[in-house]
Amino acid sequence: MSAKAISEQTGKELLYKFICTTSAIQNRFKYARVTPDTDWARLLQDHPWLLSQNLVVKPDQLIKRRGKLGLVGVNLTLDGVKSWLKPRLGQEATGIVRAIRDYQGPLKEHEVTIFVRRGGPNYQEGLRVMGEVGKTTGIPIHVFGTETHMTAIVGMALGHRPIPNQPPTAAHTANFLLNASGSTSTPAPSRTASFSESRADEVAPAKKAKPAMPQGKSATLFSRHTKAIVWGMQTRAVQGMLDFDYVCSRDEPSVAAMVYPFTGDHKQKFYWGHKEILIPVFKNMADAMRKHPEVDVLINFASLRSAYDSTMETMNYTQIRTIAIIAEGIPEALTRKLIKKADQKGVTIIGPATVGGIKPGCFKIGNTGGMLDNILASKLYRPGSVAYVSRSGGMSNELNNIISRTTDGVFEGVAIGGDRYPGSTFMDHVLRYQDTPGVKMIVVLGEIGGTEEYKICRGIKEGRLTKPIVCWCIGTCATMFSSEVQFGHAGACANQASETAVAKNQALKEAGVFVPQSFDELGEIIQSVYEDLVANGVIVPAQEVPPPTVPMDYSWARELGLIRKPASFMTSICDERGQELIYAGMPITEVFKEEMGIGGVLGLLWFQKRLPKYSCQFIEMCLMVTADHGPAVSGAHNTIICARAGKDLVSSLTSGLLTIGDRFGGALDAAAKMFSKAFDSGIIPMEFVNKMKKEGKLIMGIGHRVKSINNPDMRVQILKDYVRQHFPATPLLDYALEVEKITTSKKPNLILNVDGLIGVAFVDMLRNCGSFTREEADEYIDIGALNGIFVLGRSMGFIGHYLDQKRLKQGLYRHPWDDISYVLPEHMSM
């Protein structure tokens, strides 16, 4: 019976799978996992329910008092989840800085000194921020980067190590440069000779090792020509692999194809240096294997639910020799089945629950080695002489850093994963390294739990391992606890005395392995062994050449503040990025709380103003009276014709809207401009009418085909009564009504129509409601805002006509012949 730490989501999966589903638990929960690298567009494709459900967001760990600590967000939309995550996901330094500032009083009172050691993406910026907060608060804060061993600060804090004076660090980790040569070819190799190349005169080991590798499995997993298929739409990981390939001066990308069952076959765009390339994405593994017979590695990013099936399927293809399984949480019984089949097929499995592995200058698995700046800093773009194997993926990155600073670099490194039953073991990889000429020394980073390290002891005693081995088992502090301790990995728990880190370190030391006194001294031991090998001529360091330059991604450069770019779009009316939608600075919850209605929302979105209540009501009245005017008008007629022709709603609506102009419905702007110009110029109504007559122009907003002074338009009467009752001033409406008296005296139907009334009333509202300056009001008239009222209102009617025709199931319309006057040229008449 083995103990295993599991995440909350895995626990719920197990409950659902094994507990009777007739109980309340039958309503299966839904979840999606996010990380700082999550592609939200892809996440929505995989989990469309995120847009329609109320969501809970929390860390997938059983942390006590998550609610009190502010680590649970409840009843959120997807935008709310993004906002909740933004200050919490991958932003630990910000939280630390805030805590130091908030509690600087007690920290000073107790004379607290803070030590910080940080690595990872843009770690210099984090260290700079921490240094600055120390200066501003007066709290002693010592900051260290990757140049300092990760546990060295413990000795400094306890007074066992001197605190070095650190030189100022760079502002960022931007070790990417554009190709200065302008050449589009792959850069030349970055060294005169590889550390790993066999030399004719190299010194032979003292003892000849016995044959070690299991039959059927190769000692060499990767080369400069290795090609891989990536299972899963992990675009960032693939781009990282391609950047690694480019900086290693590979001739071709290491990723031949991707497999993603949830989309159809297509091409995905990536960068190769500064050029763009396309990598095929297949819906199934069979097509990918058939079209890419050169592939011999699978990098499996499938989730814990599908990793087993996809891996078993892959092992049916004889071309695959190595499989890396990234997912954690795969049931141990399934993992053991995978291992058994892999042994039968001669396939090497790295994982599960691993970041993968890396062979500098040749190939890297997924996200191994971190971002490109870390690849360059750890000199992983060319091979060294030291090979390592680790359980932890995170600690493998630290080993890259330690080895690059104390030796000529890494030859190959593998993180076998933290599960109790890894697909390949420490001994599997140590034996490979033993049989690889380019590997001159081996580093093993074990941990508490399991007995795999004892196999290394036996291998040394039996003469199978002859190369120098440096090893340390993490977890020696477990003996300080009175009860059993489960560390982070599923297999990191000692079930008996021989599985403790202390016991294994002692056994390794007795077997002849170089074992440091503590992890803090691991780098010193590695350096000491390396220097002995150099002194004895076993390792001949090659001349170091600067690595090739690689373009930096735009998004990363912008995050670092290295570049700026003008936005393609600007908006000032709406912002959907926060916890809730904002209209012109007003949260949507406030819009509903204050019952602003359609008129209020239109004021926010069109005019960026919170309009008076009477103005909002007037806007809504305008929309109501312009909603429809029967099926005979041109816009409604066009909509009906399209609907009966079988067109969709949008097409039918658009055909109706396209008829709106000066002749139909588009007179609001024109009437507002014409009456405003006449009124502002100071001419009296009679002079205005005579002037327009003399120029032969129609007065926009005057006249109606059906309505007249004797048959008034009730829409006009309703709006006119409301405006006179509620508007603080109506000078332009009064002017227009004086014009109407003159025009109707000439002809009864030359009335102020609904377009004209809305136009002049809107000008009065904009100029006199107190929300706009005169210049702002005139600008909205000039840019055509008023015609939007007619377009918006009449769209409701057009949609009504469309739905009416569909409901009545009307067929294709053909205009009757007797309503068409056929006028032919005279010479063609009978």
N, C-alpha and C positions, 0 to 999 in steps of 0.2 A: 504494500500500500504506500503510494508516494504522495507527498504533499506538494501542492503547486499553487503559486500565487496567480490569481486570475483577475481580469478586469471586471468591472460591473456589468458591462454589456455581455461578456462571456458567461457570467453567472446567470443572467436572465435567459440567455439562449439555452443553457443547460436546464434551467427550470422549465422552460417551455417544452423542451424536447422530452424530458423524462417524467414530468409530473402529469397526472391525468388531466387531459384538456377539457373534461366536462366541468371543471371547476371554474372559478372566476378568472383564472389565468389564461383561459382560452382566447381572450382578446389579445392577440400577439402584439407586442410593442414594436414600434418602428424606431430606428435610430440611424444616424449618419455620423461618421467620425470626421473631425476636421483637425488640421494641423496648420502651422504657419505657412506651409507650402500648398494648401488646398486650392485647387482650381475650382472656383465656385460655379462657373458655367458647366463644367463637367459634373460637379456634384448634383446640380439641378437636373441634368439629364438622367442621372442614375436614380435620383430620389425626387421626382416631381411633386410628391406630397408635401414637401417643405414649403411650397407656396400657398397651400390651402389649409394647413393645420396650425393650431396654436402650439408653440414649441417650448420645451424645457431644455436649457443648456447648462452643463456642469462638467467638471473634470471627471474623466472615467477612472476615478480612484475612490476607494472607500475612506475618504478623509472625514474625520469627525468634525461635527459642527460646520458643515459646508455652508449652511444657510447663514449662520452668524458671521462667518468669515466673508460673506459676500461672494461665495463661489457657486451660487445657483441663480440662474435667471429663469423666471416662470412666466408662462402665458405670453410668450413673445412671438412676433412675426419674424420672418427670415431677416428682414432689415434690423429688427431689434436684436436678433442673435448676433449679427455682424457687429453692431455697435457694442454689445456686451463683451464680445470677444476681443475687440480692438485693444482695449487697455490691459487685457489679461493674457492674451495668447502670444507667447514669444516676446513679451515685454517685461521680463523680470527685473531688469535694471531700473526701469521707471518706477516700479513699485518699491524697490529698495531705497531709491533716492527719496521718494515721498515719505517713506517711513523714517529715514534718517532726519529729514527736515522736521517732521511732525514731533519726533521724540528727541530732538537735539538737547533739550534741557536735561532730562534724566541721563542721557549718554555722557554729557559733560560732567554732571554731578558725580557719576560713578567712574569718571576718568577712563572711559572706554576707548580703546584703539581698534580700528577696523583694518583688516587685511583682505585684499581682493585679488584673486587670480582668475583671469578670464581668457578664454579662447573662442573660437567659432567665428561665424560671419561678422565682419565689421567690429571685431572685439575692441579695436583701438578706440572707437567712438564710445563704447561703454566704459572703458577705463578713463577716458577723458572726462566723461560726465561725472564719474565717481570722484575723480581727482578734484573737479571743480566744486562739487558739493562739500568736499572736505575743507577747501579753502574758504568757502562762503559761510560755513557753519562753525569753523574753528575746531572741528573734530579731527584728530589725526587719522588719516586714511592713506594706507600704503597700497598702491596698485601695481600689479604685475601682469604681464602677458605671457605668451607662449615661450618666451625665453627663460622663464622660471618654471621649475618642476611643479606640477599641480599640487603636491602636498607640502612643498617647501615652506609655504606660508604658515603651516602649523608649527613648525620648529621656530620660525621667526616670532610668532605670537607667544610661544612659551619661553622665549629667551635662549633657546638652544642653538640658534643660528643668527649670524649678524644680518641686519637689514641693509641690503645694498642700496646705494644711491642710483636710482634708475634714470637713464637719459630720457628726455621727452620722446614720446612715441608719435608715430605719424597719426594724422587725423582720421585715417581710414585704412582699409585693407585693399585699396584699389591698385593692385599690382597687375592690372590689365592695361595694355597699350594697343593702340591701333597699329597695324602693320606699316611701319614707316617707309618700307621699300616700295610700297605700291604694288608689289607682285601679288598675283592671285594664286600662285603655286603654294603647295604645302611647305612650311619652313624646313630648313635643313636640320639634321639632328644636332642636338645641343652639346655633344661631347665628341672628343676625338676618338674615344674608344669606350665601350661599355664596361662598367665594373664587372658585369656578369659574364662577359665573353671568356671562353676557355682560352688559356694561354699555353703555348707549347712548352714554355719553361716554368709553368707554375709548380709550386712545391706540393708534392704528394702528401696526403695525411700520414700520420705515424703508423696507423693500423688500417688495414683494408677491411672495409665493412662487408658484412655478409649480405646476400640478396635480401631485400626488405619488402618491396611493394607487393601487395596482393595481386594475384594473377587477374588479368583483364582490365585493370585500372592503370591509367597512364600516370607517370611521374610528373609530366608537364600538362597542366590544365589550360594554360593560356600562352599565346605567342603574339607577335606583332600582326599576325594574319588571322587571329581568332575572330569569328563572326558569331553574333548572338541574335536571338529573337527575344523580345521583351513582351511578356504577357501582362496586359493592363495598360490603360491610357495614362502612363506616367511620363508626361512630356518633359517635365523639369528634370527628372532623373536621366532621361535619354539625352537631353541637351547637355547635361553635365558629362555624360559619357563621350559625346562627340567633341566637346571642348577639350576633354582629357586626350582624346585621340589626336586632336589637332596639335596640342602643345607637345605631344610625344612624337610628332612628325610621322605619324602613320600615313600610309599611302591612301587608305580608304577608311571610311567610318566603320566602327566595330558593330554597329547595330544594322542588321540587314533588313529587319521587318519588325512589326509589332502585331500582336493579336489582341483583339478586343471584341468579344462576342456581342456587345450591345449596340454596335453600329455596323453599317454595311461596309463593304470593301471601299477604301478610299486612300488618298495620300495625305500625309501629315508633313507640314513644313517645319524644317529645323535649320539651324545655322551650322555651316562648316567653315570655321574661321569667320570671315566677313561675307561669305557667299551663302545663299539660301539653297537648300537641297530638299528633295522630297523623299520620304521614307514610307513604303507601303504599309497600310494597316489592313489586316485580314480579319474576317469574321470568325474563322475557325482555324485550328492548328494544322489540319491536313493540307489546306491550300498553302499556308506559309511554308511548311516543310517541303512540299512538292516544288514550289517555285524557288526555294533557296536551299539547295542540297549542300551548299558549302557551310551551312550553320552547324556548329557542334555544341553550342552553349544556350541554355534557356535561363533567362532571369525572370522569375515568377513573382509578380507583384499581386497575384490574386489574393482575395481576402481569405480569412481562416475557413470560411464556409466552402470555398471552391478551390483552394490551393491543392487539396489532396487529389481531387478528380483531375484537375488540369495537369498535375505532375505525373500521375499514373498514365494519363493519355500520352504525355510527351515521351515517356520511357518506352513506348511501343515503336518509336522511330529510332532505328539503329544509328543514325548519324549523330544523335545527341550523346555527348560524353560527360557533360557537366551541367548540373542544375543548381541554381541558387534560389532558395525559397525564403522570401522576405517576411512573410506573415508570421505573427506570433499567435499563440492560443490554439494551434491545431491539436486536437486530442492525441494523447500519447499513443493510444492503440493504433490510430491511423498512421502516425509517424513511424511506428515500428514496421508497419506493412510497407511503407515507402522504402525504408532502409533495406528490408528483405528483398524487394524487387530490384532495387538499385544494385545490390550485391550480385543478384542473378544476371543482370544486364551489363555489369561492368561500368556503371554510371557513378560518378562522384557527386554527392549531394552536399551543398554548403547550406546550412540552416537546419530547420526553420528558426524563426525569430532571430534573424541576423541582418546586418547591413550589407554583408557580402564579403568582398575581398578585392585586392588590387595587386597588379603586377606592374610596377613602374616601367614606363616606356612601352608597355604592351597593351594592357587591358585593365579596365576597372568595372566592377559590378555596381550598377545603379548609383546610389548616393555615397558610396564608399569614398573616404578621403575628404568629404566636405566640398565646399565651393572651390572654385578655381584658385582663388587667392591662397587657400590653404594647401592646395596641390603644389603651387609654386613655392610656398614657404617651406614645405616639407620635402621639396626636391623629388616629388614623385613622378616627375616627367622623364626621369632616366633611372636605370637600375643601379642599385648599390650591391653590397655583398652580404647583407643581413636579412634573413627571412624570419618572420614571426608568425605565431598562431595565438589567437586569443578567443575567449568566449564572448566578451562584450564588444559590440560594435563601437560604442562610444570610446571605450578604452583603446580600441585599435587605432583610433585617430590620435590619441595621446601617444601611443607607441610610435606612430609615424613621426610625430614631432620629436620625441626623445631620440629615436634612432638617427634622424636627420641631423641632429645637433651634436651627437656623440660619435658618429661613424661616417662612412662614405655614403650611407643611405640604405633604403629598403630594396631588397631584391624581389620579395613577394610577401604579402601579408594576407591572412585569412581570419575572419571572425566566424567561428563555427556556430555561434548562437547560444542562447542561454537556457534552452530547454533541457530537460533531464535526458532526453534521447536525441542528441544531435545526429544529423545525417552522416556526417564524417567527424572523426574524433581527433584529438590532439595528436595521437600516435600516427594516424593516417597521414597527416600533413608533415609531421616531423620526419617520417620515413621518406616522404617525397623529397623533402629538402636534403636529406642525407644523400639521396641519389642524384641530386642536381649539382653539377660541377660549379655553377656560378655562385652557389650559396656557400659561404665560408664559415658562418656562425649562425646559430639559431636562438631565437628568443621565444619563450613560452610564458604567457600570462594566464595562469590558472586562477581558480577561485575555490572557495569552500564548497563542499558537496561533491559526491562522486569519487571514483578511484582511478580516473583515467591517467592522472599524473604518475601513478605507480608503474604503469606500463613503460613510461620513459625510463624509469629506474631499471626495470628489467632489460630494456633494450640496450642500455649502456653496459650492464653486467654481462649480457650475452654477446657483446661485440657487434650488435647491429647498428648502434649509433656511435660514431667516432668523432664527429665534429663538435666543437665547443658549443655548449648549450647554457644559456642564461635563463633562469626561471624564477618566478615569484607567484605564489598563490595568495590572492586577495581574500580578506576576511579573517585575519588573525585576531581582530578585536572581538570575534564571537565568543572566545573563551572568557571574556570579561563579564558576560551576561550569565545570570543564574539559570535562565531557561533557554530552550531552543530558539534560535533566531533564523527567520526566513528573510534572506536578502532579496534584492530586486528580481533576479532571474529565477525561473521555476526550479532550476536544478541547484540553486545556491543555498543549500541547507544541509547541514551535516547530520546524518541519521545514526552515525556511530563515530567513535573516537578517531578511527583511521581516515574519516572524511573531513576532519577539521583542517583548516589551512596550516595551522602550526605543525601538525603531524606530517602533512605532505611536504612542507618546506624542509623539514628535518630529514625526511627520507631522501629527497632529491639531493640535498647537500651531501649526505653520506654516500650517495651513488656517484658523486663526482660532478654534479651540476653546479654551476656558479649561481649561488643564491645570496642575494643581498640581505642585510640585517632588517631592512624595511623597504617598502615601496619607494620611499623617499630617496633611497640609494640605488635604485634600479639603473638610472642613467649612468651613474659612476661605474658600476660593475660592467655594464655594456661597453663603456668607453675603455675600461681597463683591458678587457678581453680583446677588443678590436685593436688597440695599440700593440698588444703582444703579437697578434697575427700580422700586423704591418711590419713590426720589428723582425719577425721571423721570415718575412718574404711571402707569406701565404696570400696576403692581400697587397696588391700594388695599386694605390689610388690613381685613378685616371685624372687627366687635366679637366678642370671644371670650365665649362663654357656657359655664358648666360643663356637662359631658356628663350625660345621664340616668343614673340609677342602675340597676344590674343585680344580680339575686340571684346569690350565689355558690353553686357546687355544694357539696353537703354533704361529698363526699369530699375536695375541695380544702381546704375550711375546716377539716376535721378534721386534715388533714396539716399545715396551718399552725399548728395548736394554738389556733385561735380559738374552737372549740366543743368540747363534750364531750356524750356521749349514753350513757345506760345501755344496756348490751347487752341484746338481746332474749332471749338464751340464755346460760346459764352452764354450763360443764362442767369437771370436775376429774379425769376418768378417762382421757381420750385427747386427743392432739394430733397432727394429721396435717400441720401446716404446715411442719415442718422437713425436714431431709434424709431422715429416716426416721420411721416411725410410732412413737409413744411411748404406752405403756400405763402410766398412773399414774406417770409419771416414768421408766419403764424402756424403753429403746430396744428395738424388736422383735428386733434382732440379738442382744441380750443374752438375751431370752426364749428364743430357740432355742439359743443357746450354752450356757445353763445347763439346758436340757431341762426347762423348768418344766411343760410339758404343759398339758392343758385345765384341770386343777385350779388350777395356778398362774396361768394367764391369768384364770380366773374370780375368783380372789382379788384380782388387780390391778384388774379392771374392776368387780367388785361391791363389794369391801370396801376398795379402795385400799391393800391390805396385801400384803406378800410373806409368804405363809403358810408354816409349817413343812412339810417334806416329807410328814409323815404326814397333815397336814390336806389337802394337795393330793390325796393318794392316796384319802383318805376321800371327798372331793367326787366324784372320778371313779368310785368304787365306787357312790355314791348314784345317779349318772347311769346307770350300767349296770343296777342292779337296778330302777330305775323306768322303764327304756326302754319296756317293754311288758308287758302282762298279758293278752294274748289279744284276739280280735276281739269278745268278748261284752260287754266293758265299754262304758259309754256313749260315751266319747270315741272309741275305735277304731270303734265301730258308726257313729257319725255320719260319721267320716272315710270309711269304706267306702261308706256310702249316697251321699255327695257325689261320690266318685270314680266310682261306677257311674252317676251322673246326668250324667257328662261334664264335671264342673267341673274347674278347674285345680288344681294342687298347693296354691297358697296358700289358695284358697277351701276346699278339703277339709281342710287342716290347721287353718284357723281354726274351722271348724265343730266339729272335735273338741276344740280348746282351750277353746271357749266352754262346754263341759259341766263343766270343772274348777271345783270349788267345795267347800263343806263336805261335801257328800254324796259327791263323787267326787274323790279325789286332793288336795283342797285342805285336808286336815287338818293339814299340817305346821305351819303357823303357829299354828293354833288349839291343837294339842297342845302346842307349845312354850310358848305363853302360859299355858295352863291349868296344866300341870305346874309351870312356873316360879313362877306365882303361889302355888300350894299349897305348894311347897317353901320359897319365900322367906318365906311367912307363918308357917312353923314348925309347921303342923298335921301330925299323923302320917298315914300312908297310910290307915288305917281311918277316921279322921275325915273325910278328903277324900272317900272313897268314899261314906260315909253322908251327907255334906253334899250331894253331887251327886244322890244318890238322893232326898233330902228335897226338893230344889229341882226335881226332875223333869228334870234335864239329863243328856245323854249325856256321857261322858268321851271327849273327842276323842283319837284315836290308840289307842283300846281297841275290840277287836271285829273279826271278820272273817266274811264270809258262808260261806266254805268251810273255811278253816284253823282249827285248834283246838289245845288243849294236847296232844291225842293225834295230831294231824296238823300238825306245826309248819311254819311258813313258812320255807323254807331261806334266803330273802333276809334275813329278820330275823336268823337264826342267823349268817349270814356277817358281817353288819355288826356284830352284837353282839360276836362274837369279836374282830374287828379293833379295835373301839373299846376293849375291855377290855385288849387287848394293847399298844396304842400311845398311847392318850391318857394324859396325866399324871394326870388325875383325872376321875372320872365320877359325881359326886354326884347329878345329876338322873337319869341312867340308872338308878342303883341305886334311887332313889326310885320310878321308874316300874315297875321290875321288882317291887318290893314291892306296888305297887298291882295289878299283874297277878296276883300270887299270890292276892289277895283276890277279884278279879273272876272268875278261872277256877275258884275254889272254888264259886262260885255257878252258873257256866255255862261249859263247856269252851271255847267259841269266843270268849270275852271276853279274847282275848290282846292283848298289845302288838303292834299291826300295824306294817307297814313305815313308814307315815306317822308313827306315834307314835315309833318308834325313831329315825328320821332327825331328827324334831323335837327330841327331848330330847338326842340325841347332838350335834346342831349347837349347842345351847345350851352344852353342856359344852365343846365345842371353842372357841367364841367366848370363853367366860369364862375358860378355863384354858390356852389355847395361848400366852399371853404377848404376843399382837399387839394386843389390844384392852383398853381399860378396861372396867369393869363397865357404865358408862353407854353406851359405844359398842356393846357387845354387846346390851344391852337395846334400844337404838334400832333396830338391824338387825332384831331380832325384831318390834318394833312396826310398822315400815314394810313388813313382808310379804316380806322377802328370802327366807325359807326356802321359800315356795311356788314360788319361781323354780326351785328344784332339780327339783321334780316337773314343772313346765311344760317346762323345758329337756330333761330326760330323756325324758319321754313324747312330746315332739315327734319324737324319733328314731323311736319306734315308730309314731306316726301316719303319718309319711312312708313308713315301710316298708309299712304297710297300703295306702297310696295306690298306691305303685309295684307292689305285689303284684296289686292289682285291675286296674291297667292292663296289666300283663304277662300276666295270665290272660284279658284281654279280656272282662271281665264286663259284662253289659248292665245296663240300668236295673233297679233293685231295686223289687219290689212285695211288700209283706208279705202272707203267705197269710191267706185268710179264716178258716181253721180255727184260727188262733192269735189270733183276735180274738173277744172276748166281746161280742156285740151286745146290750146291755141297753136296751130301749125302754120308754117309759112304759107303765103297765098299760092305760090306756084306748086305746092304739094297738095292743095285741097282738091277734093273730087269735083 
